[in-house]
């Protein structure tokens, strides 16, 4: 296993540059100059906030800025941190005009920084974490939320086969495969028994609704994985494609909608807020807009989908706790994340009961 000091030597050595950035180490410097010929020195690097799953860095040089995204080090869960898949799907989508950063080069040589990574263009724009969007007006909030839905609908209307992604995933039986995947990862990361999770693990795979469509699904489509234009409310880039595959587009859309049923937490949760006063559309408006732009007559009862998505979010949170336990990640909010898992599971089960459990 590559020692942690190797990547620290290449990405955060001791020579500090302006703004808290640090100069890159010699192996990475040679690799960057070889694979990005117009890159000018001096070259500095700084780690971005977020990106706990796949750490992300800003590479700065006089010739411009780039983003570097890598796998974490150490023991990893099966099928997690698939940055090669991120690079593949962004490469395919970029040629369609869909808003993704331009992928530049992929490196699978662990000798460079200790793990696989890729470099993509840096997208300037506005980045939001709080779903209430306190930085903007009520009119802009409504426009931003509608832009989120329109961008997701655009993704779901792209034919995977026409852009070389017909083998990007197994097209059918998506929810069954996802439930199996997340249940296995939950078990691998489990630190204590949570009764609603046990009930969901049994109920969800036995009640999967039929899949009507196949599309590219992002897998983690939410506000903080989007960059918005500096000049308007349009989406400039969709980031973090680690969980993307082929599957049921309703998985993406109902995951996005689940933020309307999650209590406010300074992130995406909106439940219980005065949405009219904030200018944030009601869930019914989002459903109608998506249905119109994806040429659907209607959407079925959403309770099963909310149960599934909240279960999945709980599994993802447990995965963070598992990585902290195993020493492969350090997260300043680990205790807070852990405290949310059981309430998420209880809420998920309440939607399961509404769906007939």
C-alpha positions, 0 to 999 in steps of 0.5 A: 500500500502506498504510504500517506506521506507520498501523496502529502509529498506531492500535493501538500509539501512544506513550501507554502505559497500565497493564499495558503496554497502549496507548491506541487512535488516533483513527480506531480510537477513532471506529470502535469507538464508532460500531460498538459503541455501549455501549463506554465510555472510556478504551479501551486495546489490547494485542497477544496472544501467538500470532496470527502469521498474523492478529495479535490484540489485546485491546480493554479498556474500563470496559464490558468486553473485546473481541478484535480480529483483523486481516489482517497488512500487506504482501504476502500469499499467495493465499487466506491470512489470510481473516478475512472467512471467519472472521467468517462461519463464527463468525457461523453457528456461534454461533447453534447453541450451538457454542462460538465467541466471539460476532462483533460487527462486521466492518470491510473499510475499510483506512483505519481501521487499515491492513487489514481486521479484526473485533471479537468478544467476549472469552472468559475461560478457560484457554488451554494451549500445551503438549500435556502440560498440566503445569498440571493433574492426570492426571485433568483431562488425560484429560478435556481431551483427550476434550473436544477430541474431543467438540467436534470431533465436534460440529462435524462433525455440524452440517449446513452447509446448515441454518446458511447455509454450503452455499456456504462451500466446495466440498464434494467432492474436499477433499484434492486441492484442499488438496494443490494449495493447500498445494503452491502456497503451499509453492512461493511460500514455498520457500527451499531444496530439500527432497527429501522434500517433492518426493516428497510433492508428487508422491505425495500427489495421486496417492493421495488416498483417497475422501471419504465425508462433507462437514462444516465443517472447522476446518482448524487444530484443536489445543490452543492454538486452544481456550479451556477453561472456568475451572470445568471441563474443557469447551471454552469457545471454538474460535478461529482459523477462518482455514483453515475451509471445507467438506470431509472431516472426517477432515482435521480429526480426523487433523490432531488425531491427528497430534500423537500422532506428532510428537515433544514440542516444548513444543507439541502433540507427544506421540510417545514420552511415557508417556501412561498416566502423564500421563493422556493417552488413547492414540490408539486411545481418541481414534479410538473416541470420535470414531467413536462420536460421529460415528456411524462404524463404523470409521476406515480406515488412518491412514498416508496421513492422517498423511503428508498432515497432516505435509506440510501442517504443513511447508507452513505452517511454510514459509509463516512463513519465506516471510513473514519472508523477504518482510518481512511478518512477524517471528517470534521462533522463525523459525529454530526453525520452519525447522529443523523443516520437513525433519524433518517432511517426512522423517516424513511420507514415512515414513508415505507409505511405510507407506501404500504409496509 
